[in-house]
Amino acid sequence: MSRVYRAAYHYIRDGVSAVLAEIVDAPESAPQTVGAAMVITANETFGTIGGGVMEAQVIELARSRVLEEKTDLTETVNTHGCADCRVQMIFYDGEKPAVKKHLLELARAEKHALIPMYICGAGHVAREVASLASKMGFRVTVVDDREDMLTPERFPDCDLKVVEDYSNPPECDPKSFILIMTRGHEYDAKALVWALRQDYFYLGMMGSKAKRDQLFLAASANGISMTKIYAQCHCPIGLNIGGGSPAEIAVSIMAEVQMERYGTTFRKLKKK
């Protein structure tokens, strides 16, 4: 949602009036859930509330409001289609400075409400994982010792932290997801020891089973019990769904993250 607020802010900052449309009530059959949102201007959209006939209805109505310059308008509409939803639409006037400040405050507040994720490593897979995670409700912080790899161009919508040797990354909280995928065993080992001493919800590391056993043994030499290490660190990380490109590996990793986040198990939606 914070991405949607930020998009709305950028439109308004540039003097473009927009409508923020958010689902406030939806049946189980709806393609999106309560809280799904999108921004609609006279010529562009950002985000989605489910697509199809329902979204088309909302876009058409929102654009009529923009063209009519219905300032300070808030209304709730009932959509009609395969899944009827109630959608709240708020008109933001691009000419009002107070609107810009309001949207920026919303974006900042929403960002801090997101689930924290720390990615140790800034390589090809990390870049793809960060891109997916930032779209899936995570507040992503990428940690690496290479400053030239940690750029907004490579990791948009992410916080970036340069560390010398992964021995002192940022402190985590019990809601955090930590993913380790550095460029080598030496850095993975240091990141793993740091991670195991944090409070977190989920800890995963990319690598083979042979690498796992080697790094787990090294971590135990730092006073961490092998029982705790094997119980708490998911390695190899990801679901065995095929593919080997960075993007495909990222999908596999985020699929496991999603399962852990929602407490579900992997199965096809189509029953055999």
C-alpha positions in Angstrom: 0.0 0.0 0.0 2.8 2.4 0.7 3.9 2.1 -2.9 0.4 3.3 -3.9 0.6 6.2 -1.5 4.0 7.1 -2.8 2.7 7.0 -6.4 -0.2 9.3 -5.4 2.2 11.6 -3.7 4.4 11.8 -6.8 1.4 12.6 -9.0 0.2 15.3 -6.7 3.7 16.7 -6.2 3.8 17.2 -10.0 0.4 19.0 -10.0 -1.5 16.0 -11.4 -4.9 15.4 -9.7 -5.6 11.8 -8.8 -8.1 9.4 -7.2 -7.0 6.9 -4.6 -9.3 3.9 -4.9 -9.3 1.3 -2.0 -11.3 -1.8 -1.5 -13.2 -1.5 1.9 -15.4 -4.6 1.6 -15.0 -7.7 -0.6 -16.4 -11.3 -0.7 -14.0 -14.3 -0.6 -14.4 -14.8 -4.3 -12.9 -11.3 -5.1 -9.5 -11.3 -6.8 -8.2 -8.8 -4.3 -8.8 -8.4 -0.6 -9.7 -5.4 1.6 -7.0 -2.9 1.6 -6.0 -3.4 -2.1 -5.6 0.0 -3.7 -4.7 1.9 -6.8 -4.1 5.4 -8.0 -6.0 6.7 -11.0 -5.3 9.9 -13.0 -6.8 11.2 -16.2 -4.1 9.2 -18.2 -2.4 6.7 -16.0 -3.0 4.1 -13.3 -0.8 2.6 -10.6 -1.5 -0.5 -8.6 -4.6 -2.7 -8.9 -7.8 -3.6 -7.1 -8.3 -6.9 -9.0 -8.5 -6.1 -12.7 -11.4 -7.1 -14.9 -14.8 -5.5 -15.1 -14.8 -4.3 -11.5 -11.5 -2.3 -11.9 -12.6 -1.0 -15.2 -15.8 0.4 -13.6 -13.8 2.1 -10.9 -11.3 3.6 -13.4 -14.1 5.0 -15.5 -15.9 6.6 -12.6 -12.6 7.9 -11.1 -11.6 9.5 -14.3 -15.0 11.2 -14.6 -14.4 12.7 -11.1 -10.9 13.9 -12.2 -12.2 15.5 -15.3 -15.0 17.1 -13.4 -12.5 18.4 -10.8 -14.5 17.1 -7.9 -12.2 18.4 -5.3 -12.2 17.1 -1.7 -14.4 14.3 -2.8 -14.7 11.0 -0.8 -17.3 8.5 -1.9 -17.9 4.7 -1.6 -19.2 2.9 -4.6 -20.5 -0.7 -5.1 -19.0 -2.5 -8.1 -20.9 -5.0 -10.1 -19.3 -8.0 -11.7 -18.1 -11.5 -10.8 -17.2 -10.3 -7.3 -19.1 -7.3 -6.0 -17.0 -5.0 -3.8 -17.3 -1.7 -2.0 -14.6 0.7 -3.1 -13.8 4.0 -1.4 -12.5 6.7 -3.7 -10.7 9.8 -2.5 -10.1 12.7 -4.9 -6.8 14.5 -4.4 -6.4 18.0 -5.9 -2.9 18.4 -7.4 -3.0 22.1 -6.8 -3.3 21.9 -3.0 0.0 21.9 -1.0 -1.7 20.4 2.1 -2.6 17.3 0.0 1.0 16.6 -0.8 2.0 16.7 2.9 -0.9 14.5 3.8 0.0 11.8 1.2 3.7 11.9 2.2 2.8 11.4 5.8 0.5 8.4 4.8 3.3 6.9 2.8 5.8 7.2 5.6 3.4 5.8 8.2 2.5 2.9 6.0 6.1 2.1 5.2 6.9 1.7 8.9 3.9 -0.6 9.3 5.3 -3.0 6.7 7.0 -6.3 7.6 10.7 -5.8 7.9 12.9 -7.9 5.7 16.7 -7.9 5.8 18.6 -9.3 2.7 22.3 -9.9 3.3 23.9 -9.6 -0.1 23.3 -7.4 -3.1 23.9 -9.8 -6.0 21.6 -10.8 -8.9 19.3 -13.0 -6.8 19.1 -10.5 -4.0 18.0 -7.8 -6.5 15.2 -10.0 -7.8 14.1 -11.0 -4.3 14.1 -7.4 -3.1 12.0 -6.4 -6.1 9.4 -9.0 -5.3 9.4 -8.5 -1.6 8.9 -4.8 -1.8 5.7 -5.5 -3.9 4.5 -8.1 -1.3 4.2 -5.9 1.8 7.8 -6.0 3.1 10.0 -3.1 4.1 13.2 -4.3 2.6 16.7 -3.4 3.9 19.6 -4.7 1.7 22.9 -5.1 3.5 26.2 -5.5 1.7 29.9 -4.4 2.1 30.0 -3.1 -1.5 28.8 0.4 -1.6 28.8 0.5 -5.4 26.2 -2.4 -5.4 23.9 -0.6 -3.0 22.3 2.0 -5.3 18.7 3.2 -5.6 18.8 2.2 -9.3 19.5 -1.5 -8.4 17.2 -1.5 -5.3 14.4 0.9 -5.7 12.0 1.2 -2.8 14.6 -0.4 -0.4 16.6 0.9 2.5 20.4 0.3 1.9 23.0 -0.3 4.5 26.7 -0.6 3.9 28.6 -2.8 6.4 32.3 -3.8 6.5 32.1 -7.5 7.1 28.5 -8.4 8.1 29.4 -8.6 11.7 27.4 -5.5 12.6 24.3 -5.2 10.4 21.2 -3.5 11.8 19.2 -4.8 14.8 16.0 -6.8 14.0 12.7 -7.2 15.7 10.6 -10.4 16.2 8.6 -9.7 13.0 11.6 -9.6 10.8 12.5 -11.9 7.9 16.2 -12.4 7.3 17.5 -13.8 4.0 21.2 -14.6 3.6 22.6 -14.7 0.0 26.0 -13.0 0.1 28.7 -13.5 -2.6 30.7 -16.1 -0.6 31.0 -18.6 2.2 33.0 -16.2 4.3 30.4 -13.5 4.3 27.5 -16.0 4.6 29.2 -17.3 7.8 29.4 -13.9 9.4 25.9 -13.0 8.4 24.6 -16.2 9.8 26.2 -15.7 13.2 24.8 -12.2 13.3 21.3 -13.4 12.3 21.1 -16.2 14.8 21.7 -13.7 17.6 18.8 -11.5 16.5 15.1 -11.6 17.2 13.3 -12.7 14.0 10.3 -14.5 12.6 12.1 -16.3 9.8 15.7 -16.9 8.8 16.7 -18.4 5.5 20.0 -18.9 3.7 20.6 -19.7 0.0 23.0 -22.5 -0.7 23.5 -26.3 -1.0 23.1 -28.8 1.8 26.9 -29.3 1.8 27.4 -25.5 2.2 24.7 -25.5 4.9 26.5 -28.2 7.0 29.8 -26.4 6.7 28.4 -23.0 7.7 26.3 -24.4 10.5 29.4 -26.0 11.9 31.3 -22.7 11.7 28.4 -20.9 13.5 28.4 -23.5 16.3 32.1 -22.6 16.9 30.8 -19.1 18.0 28.8 -20.6 20.9 25.5 -21.2 19.1 24.0 -24.7 19.6 23.7 -26.9 16.5 20.1 -27.7 17.7 19.1 -24.1 17.5 20.9 -23.6 14.2 19.2 -26.5 12.4 15.9 -25.7 14.0 15.8 -22.0 13.1 17.7 -21.6 9.8 16.0 -22.7 6.6 18.7 -23.8 4.2 18.6 -24.5 1.3 15.9 -21.8 1.0 13.1 -21.9 -1.5 10.6 -24.4 -2.9 11.6 -26.9 -5.5 9.4 -25.5 -8.4 12.1 -25.5 -11.1 14.1 -22.9 -12.9 17.6 -21.5 -12.3 17.7 -17.9 -13.4 17.9 -15.2 -10.7 14.3 -14.2 -11.2 13.1 -17.9 -11.0 15.2 -18.5 -7.9 13.6 -15.4 -6.4 10.1 -16.7 -7.1 11.1 -20.0 -5.3 12.5 -18.1 -2.3 9.5 -15.7 -2.0 7.1 -18.6 -2.3 8.6 -20.2 0.8 8.6 -16.8 2.5 4.9 -16.4 1.7 4.2 -19.8 3.1 5.9 -19.0 6.4 4.3 -15.6 6.6 0.8 -17.0 6.3 1.4 -20.4 7.9 0.3 -22.3 4.9 1.6 -25.4 3.0 2.4 -25.8 -0.7 -0.3 -27.3 -2.8 -1.9 -26.6 -6.2 -5.2 -24.7 -6.0 -6.7 -27.1 -8.5 -7.8 -30.3 -6.8 -6.8 -33.5 -8.5 
